[in-house]
């Protein structure tokens, strides 16, 4: 007589238990943060619409000028609040984020024996540098300190590289923390930084009158688009180049029962039609 067991079955010999069952890695507490298609379409639309408005001297440029005038009256740059606010801008600073990512990538390379996170970070960094600086030199918008919003070869304000960097690189860090099942506290920390980091960076940049509002908005849009591109490249090229998806044990093919779906034993092999029965 077969006894009644609970719903959770033990893995068979030779099979890998899922990480959550085996207890080897913490569960996922946040999503990997891959931007959905509709958000990428929205980000592209925002970037195109804002750029077109600025190049035609539209209403967004006048809004930027009014915000800059109000911020200049605060004079945060000449107050005791300058250094604390400047420190917040470094949430989007390339140097600070790369130090954090170096620790994360080094840990995963040591513990998980994989270079996939390093490749992802390098791809993101190359795309960020090429696209953002191409955008900056292509538009040539001056910063509020110029003063005034102008477009010529000396301008490098649009879009904000700090905000784009924060969206992309904190998004990549969150992705690695979730996929490789790092401790729940680490996943939550990177999940928070992937959202709050770009927002805080943009507000601090505008508050110090380093950037226009539209610089920060389009910087966030560019960062989202690049994050989507890195995810797509990973799905098509990077992970396949390394092998199976990392952070998870390779799934083994389970032998199919000969007797059919029910898993019964195989019956006698039918005779060939050409065999004569005597």
C-alpha positions as CSV (number, residue, x, y, z in Angstrom):
1,X,0.0,0.0,0.0
2,X,1.4,3.3,-1.0
3,X,1.7,5.9,1.8
4,X,0.5,9.5,1.5
5,X,3.3,12.0,1.1
6,X,3.4,15.8,1.1
7,X,3.3,17.9,-2.1
8,X,7.1,18.5,-2.0
9,X,8.9,15.5,-3.4
10,X,12.6,14.8,-2.9
11,X,14.8,15.1,-5.9
12,X,15.9,11.8,-7.5
13,X,19.5,10.7,-7.4
14,X,21.5,12.5,-10.1
15,X,19.0,15.4,-10.4
16,X,19.7,18.9,-9.1
17,X,17.2,20.4,-6.7
18,X,16.0,23.9,-7.5
19,X,17.9,26.5,-5.5
20,X,14.8,27.3,-3.3
21,X,14.3,23.7,-2.5
22,X,17.9,22.8,-1.9
23,X,18.4,25.8,0.3
24,X,21.6,26.8,-1.4
25,X,20.6,30.3,-2.3
26,X,18.0,32.8,-0.9
27,X,14.8,33.3,-2.8
28,X,14.2,36.2,-5.1
29,X,12.6,39.1,-3.3
30,X,12.6,41.6,-6.2
31,X,12.4,41.2,-9.9
32,X,15.4,41.3,-12.1
33,X,14.3,44.7,-13.4
34,X,14.2,44.1,-17.1
35,X,12.2,47.0,-18.6
36,X,9.0,45.8,-20.3
37,X,8.5,46.6,-24.0
38,X,5.9,49.3,-23.3
39,X,8.3,51.2,-21.0
40,X,11.1,51.1,-23.7
41,X,8.6,52.5,-26.3
42,X,7.6,55.2,-23.8
43,X,11.3,56.1,-23.1
44,X,12.1,56.3,-26.8
45,X,9.1,58.5,-27.4
46,X,10.1,60.8,-24.5
47,X,13.6,61.1,-25.7
48,X,12.6,61.9,-29.3
49,X,9.8,64.4,-28.3
50,X,11.9,66.3,-25.8
51,X,14.9,66.6,-28.2
52,X,12.6,67.8,-31.0
53,X,11.1,70.4,-28.6
54,X,14.4,71.7,-27.4
55,X,15.9,72.0,-30.9
56,X,12.9,74.0,-32.0
57,X,13.0,76.3,-28.9
58,X,9.7,75.0,-27.6
59,X,8.0,75.2,-24.3
60,X,10.3,72.8,-22.5
61,X,13.2,75.0,-23.0
62,X,11.3,77.9,-21.4
63,X,10.4,75.6,-18.5
64,X,14.1,74.7,-18.0
65,X,15.0,78.4,-17.9
66,X,12.3,79.2,-15.3
67,X,13.4,76.3,-13.1
68,X,17.0,77.3,-13.4
69,X,16.2,80.8,-12.3
70,X,14.4,79.5,-9.2
71,X,17.2,77.1,-8.3
72,X,19.9,79.8,-8.8
73,X,18.1,81.9,-6.1
74,X,18.5,79.1,-3.6
75,X,22.3,79.3,-4.1
76,X,23.0,75.8,-2.8
77,X,26.4,75.9,-4.4
78,X,27.4,78.7,-2.0
79,X,25.9,77.2,1.1
80,X,26.7,74.6,3.7
81,X,24.3,72.2,1.9
82,X,26.6,72.0,-1.2
83,X,28.7,69.0,-0.2
84,X,25.8,66.8,1.1
85,X,23.9,67.5,-2.1
86,X,27.0,66.9,-4.2
87,X,27.5,63.6,-2.4
88,X,24.0,62.6,-3.5
89,X,24.9,63.3,-7.2
90,X,27.6,60.6,-6.8
91,X,24.9,58.0,-6.8
92,X,25.1,58.5,-10.5
93,X,28.9,59.0,-10.6
94,X,30.7,56.5,-12.7
95,X,33.6,56.1,-10.3
96,X,31.4,55.2,-7.3
97,X,29.2,52.8,-9.2
98,X,32.1,51.1,-10.8
99,X,33.7,50.5,-7.4
100,X,30.5,48.8,-6.2
101,X,30.2,46.8,-9.4
102,X,33.9,45.7,-9.1
103,X,33.2,44.2,-5.7
104,X,30.0,42.6,-6.9
105,X,31.5,41.1,-10.1
106,X,34.6,40.0,-8.2
107,X,32.5,38.2,-5.6
108,X,30.4,36.4,-8.2
109,X,33.5,35.4,-10.2
110,X,35.1,33.9,-7.1
111,X,32.0,32.2,-5.6
112,X,30.1,31.2,-8.8
113,X,33.1,30.7,-11.1
114,X,31.5,32.8,-13.9
115,X,32.5,35.9,-15.9
116,X,29.0,36.6,-17.2
117,X,28.4,39.6,-14.8
118,X,31.7,41.1,-15.9
119,X,30.8,40.8,-19.5
120,X,27.4,42.4,-18.9
121,X,29.0,45.3,-17.0
122,X,31.6,45.9,-19.8
123,X,28.9,45.8,-22.5
124,X,26.8,48.2,-20.5
125,X,29.7,50.6,-20.0
126,X,30.7,50.6,-23.7
127,X,27.1,51.3,-24.8
128,X,26.7,54.0,-22.1
129,X,29.9,55.8,-23.2
130,X,29.2,55.6,-26.9
131,X,25.5,56.6,-26.8
132,X,25.6,59.3,-24.1
133,X,28.7,61.1,-25.4
134,X,27.5,60.8,-29.0
135,X,24.2,62.4,-27.8
136,X,26.1,65.1,-25.9
137,X,28.4,66.1,-28.7
138,X,25.7,65.7,-31.3
139,X,23.3,68.2,-29.6
140,X,25.9,70.4,-28.0
141,X,23.6,71.9,-25.4
142,X,25.2,74.2,-22.8
143,X,24.7,73.7,-19.0
144,X,22.8,76.3,-16.9
145,X,26.1,77.8,-15.7
146,X,26.9,79.0,-19.3
147,X,24.4,80.8,-18.7
148,X,21.5,80.1,-20.9
149,X,20.5,77.2,-23.1
150,X,22.4,77.1,-26.4
151,X,23.4,74.5,-28.9
152,X,26.9,74.6,-30.2
153,X,30.1,72.6,-30.2
154,X,31.2,73.5,-26.7
155,X,28.0,72.2,-25.0
156,X,27.9,68.8,-23.3
157,X,25.0,69.0,-20.9
158,X,22.3,67.1,-22.8
159,X,21.4,64.4,-21.7
160,X,22.6,63.9,-18.1
161,X,25.3,61.2,-18.1
162,X,25.0,60.9,-14.3
163,X,21.3,60.0,-14.5
164,X,21.7,57.6,-17.5
165,X,24.6,56.0,-15.6
166,X,22.5,55.5,-12.5
167,X,19.6,54.0,-14.4
168,X,21.8,51.6,-16.4
169,X,24.5,50.5,-14.0
170,X,22.3,50.2,-10.9
171,X,19.9,48.3,-13.1
172,X,22.7,45.9,-14.1
173,X,23.7,45.5,-10.4
174,X,20.2,44.7,-9.4
175,X,19.9,42.1,-12.2
176,X,23.0,40.3,-11.1
177,X,22.0,40.3,-7.4
178,X,18.6,38.8,-8.3
179,X,19.7,36.3,-10.9
180,X,22.6,34.9,-8.8
181,X,20.3,34.7,-5.6
182,X,22.5,36.9,-3.4
183,X,21.2,37.5,0.2
184,X,17.8,39.1,0.4
185,X,19.2,42.2,2.0
186,X,21.5,42.7,-1.0
187,X,18.7,42.2,-3.5
188,X,16.5,44.7,-1.8
189,X,19.4,47.2,-1.5
190,X,20.2,47.1,-5.2
191,X,16.5,47.1,-6.0
192,X,16.1,50.3,-4.1
193,X,19.2,51.9,-5.7
194,X,17.9,51.0,-9.2
195,X,14.9,53.2,-8.6
196,X,15.9,55.8,-6.0
197,X,19.4,56.3,-7.3
198,X,18.5,57.9,-10.6
199,X,15.7,60.0,-9.0
200,X,18.0,61.3,-6.3
201,X,20.8,62.0,-8.8
202,X,18.6,63.9,-11.1
203,X,17.1,66.1,-8.3
204,X,20.5,66.8,-6.9
205,X,21.9,67.7,-10.3
206,X,19.1,70.1,-11.0
207,X,19.2,71.5,-7.4
208,X,22.8,72.4,-7.8
209,X,22.0,73.9,-11.2
210,X,24.4,71.5,-12.9
211,X,21.8,70.3,-15.3
212,X,18.4,71.3,-16.8
213,X,15.3,69.3,-15.9
214,X,15.1,68.0,-19.4
215,X,18.7,66.8,-19.2
216,X,17.7,64.6,-16.3
217,X,14.5,63.3,-17.9
218,X,16.2,62.3,-21.2
219,X,19.1,60.9,-19.3
220,X,16.7,58.5,-17.5
221,X,15.1,57.6,-20.8
222,X,18.4,56.8,-22.4
223,X,19.4,54.7,-19.4
224,X,16.3,52.7,-19.7
225,X,16.7,52.1,-23.4
226,X,20.3,50.9,-22.9
227,X,19.3,48.6,-20.0
228,X,16.8,47.0,-22.4
229,X,19.5,46.6,-25.0
230,X,21.9,44.9,-22.6
231,X,19.1,42.5,-21.5
232,X,18.3,41.7,-25.2
233,X,22.0,41.2,-26.0
234,X,22.4,38.9,-23.1
235,X,19.4,36.8,-24.1
236,X,20.6,36.5,-27.7
237,X,24.4,36.4,-27.4
238,X,26.1,36.7,-24.0
239,X,24.5,33.9,-22.0
240,X,24.6,31.6,-25.0
241,X,28.3,32.4,-25.5
242,X,29.1,31.3,-22.0
243,X,26.7,28.4,-22.0
244,X,23.6,27.7,-20.0
245,X,21.9,30.5,-18.0
246,X,24.2,31.3,-15.1
247,X,23.2,31.2,-11.5
248,X,21.2,28.1,-11.9
249,X,22.3,24.4,-12.2
250,X,21.9,23.1,-15.8
251,X,18.6,21.2,-16.1
252,X,19.0,17.5,-16.9
253,X,16.7,15.8,-19.3
254,X,14.4,13.4,-17.5
255,X,14.0,10.0,-19.1
256,X,10.6,9.6,-20.6
257,X,8.6,6.6,-19.7
258,X,8.1,4.2,-22.5
259,X,4.7,3.3,-21.4
260,X,3.3,6.8,-22.0
261,X,2.5,9.7,-19.8
262,X,1.4,7.7,-16.9
263,X,4.9,6.4,-16.3
264,X,3.9,2.8,-16.5
265,X,6.3,0.0,-17.4
266,X,6.9,-0.9,-21.0
267,X,4.8,-3.6,-22.4
268,X,6.0,-6.4,-24.7
269,X,7.6,-5.2,-28.0
270,X,5.0,-5.7,-30.8
271,X,6.0,-8.1,-33.5
272,X,6.7,-6.8,-37.0
273,X,4.0,-7.2,-39.5
274,X,6.4,-9.1,-41.7
275,X,6.8,-11.8,-39.1
276,X,4.6,-14.9,-39.8
277,X,2.7,-16.3,-36.8
278,X,2.8,-20.1,-36.7
